[in-house]
Amino acid sequence: MTQRVDLATVMDRLAIDALITDYAVAVDDGDWLAYRSLFSPDGRADYSSAGGVEGAADEVAEWLADTLQLFPMRQHLIVNRRLRFGPLDGDVGDTAEVQADYTNPMRTWPDGGAPDFECGGRYVFSVLRTRIGWRVTRVVVREKWRRIAIEGRDADGLREQPPAPRPQPDHSS
């Protein structure tokens, strides 16, 4: 590779990293206009492994806005980002997939106590280079664990919960 190609790859990686960070900040801040702007026009999100919905970014933003009202404090920490560029129309570098682990404490208590709810897992982002920059075409949340506060206990009294089970299709017919 030439230095020019290497520099372009580094710039793309930085832009995609910023996109993923902007995603977490938009959800944490409840900035649903910013959230929607991170997606391509046909972008989709899938929160079904965490007991949520799957659908178009606008639909999911509405669901998140409604659901997350319960938690005025949210803070995604997205780490261990693995990025792989993929082909589009035979050209490598215009699509990418990012797998990134997350932990997300959320709190309802206004007194600064321990989180009422904390979960973690992995995001899988599919992204596309567009005329206005990199955009999410699909994000899938793969929740691996959650802890829920037991009434009257602080963070030391949290108990681990598995993700909500997903309904399995009936193949008996």
N, C-alpha and C positions, 0 to 999 in steps of 0.2 A: 504494500500500500504506500501511497505517497503521503507526504506530510499534510497535504491539503485534504485528503480523504480522512486521515487520522484526526485532524482538527475538526472536520465536519462531524465525525462520529462522536467526539467528545462534546461538541456543542449540542448534538441531538440528545446525548445521555443527560446532559445538564437540563435541557428543556423538558425532557420526560420526567426527570426527578422533581423539577419544580411543579409539573402538572400533578404528580402524586401528592406532593406536599400541599398544594392548593386544594386538592380533594379533601384531605383530612381537615384542613383549616375551615373550609366551607361547612363541613358537617359539624365540626365542633362549635363554630360561631353561629350556626343556624342561618347561614347566608345562602338561601335557596336559589337566588338569582345567580350567584357565583357558581353554585353547584351545577345548575343547568348549563351554564356557559362552558363548562369543562368537557361536555359531551359533544360528539358529532350529532347532526340532526337526527340520525337514526339510532343514537346511543341508547343502551339498555343497562340496567343494573339488576342484580339478582341477590337478594338478601334472604332467600328461602331457607338456607341452612341455619340461619339465626332466628327462624320463626317469622320472617318478614315476607315481603312480596317480591315478585319478579315482574319487570315491565319496562316500558319506555322511561327515560330519565325524568321527564316531567311528572309522570305518574308516581314514580318512586320518590321524587323530591316532595310531593304532596304527602305521601305516606310517612316519610321521615319527619317532616315538619310537624305533623300531627302526633306521631308516636314519641318523638324526642322532647316534646313540651314538658314531660314529666321530669326530665333531667336537665336542670339549668346549667349544670357543670358537666362538660364532656371534654376529654382530651385524648385524642388518638395519638399513639406513638407508633409510627410505621418504620420498621427496620428491616435489615437483611434483604434489601432489594436486589433481585436478580433480573436482569434485562437481557432479552434476546431479540435482535432485529430479525424481521421476516420479509418475505418477498411480497410485492404487489405489482401485478402486470409484468412479472419477470425481473423486476428491479428490487434488489435487496436494500432495505433501509427506510422504506416508506411506511412500514408497519412494525410493531414491536409488541412483545408480551412481557409484562412485568409481574413477577411474583414477589409479594412483600408481606412479611409477618407484621401483625399488629397486636397491641394491647390497648384496651380502651376502658379506663375507669369513668364511671358516671355517678353523679351524686344528686340526691334530692334534698339532703339536709342543708339548710341555710347556715348552720352554725360552724361549718368547716370541718365537720366530723368525717369519718371514714366514708369511702364510696359505698353507696347502696348496692351497686351493681358493677361488675367488672367482667370483661370478656376478652378473649384473644383468639387469634386464628391467622388465616392467610387470605390476602386479597389476590385475585388474579385479574390484572388489567390488560385488556387488548386496546392498543392505541394506534392511531392513524395520523400521518402527516397531512395536514390540510393547508389551504391557502392562508389561513390565519394562525397556523401553528399546530402543534400536536393536540389531539383531542381523544377522549375516551370513547371507544365504540362499544365496549362492554366491560363491566366489572362484576366479578362474582365474589361474594363473601363466603369464605369457608370457615365458619366458626368452629373452633376446636374445643374450647372450654369456656365456662363462665362460673363466676362466684356471685352469690347473692347474700346480702346481709341478713342475718337472723335477727328478728326484732329484739331490741334492747342490747345488742352487742356491737362492739366496734370492729375494726378491720381484723383483729385477731380472731374474731368469732365468725368470720366468713366461712361458708362451706362451698365446696366446689360442686358445680352442676354440669352435667353433660349438655350439649346443645339440644334444643327441642328436636324430637325425632321428626323426620320428613315422612309424609305418607308414601307408602310403596304402592306401585301400580298392581292391580289385581290381574294376574296372568292365568287365572283358573279356567277361563272360558276358551 
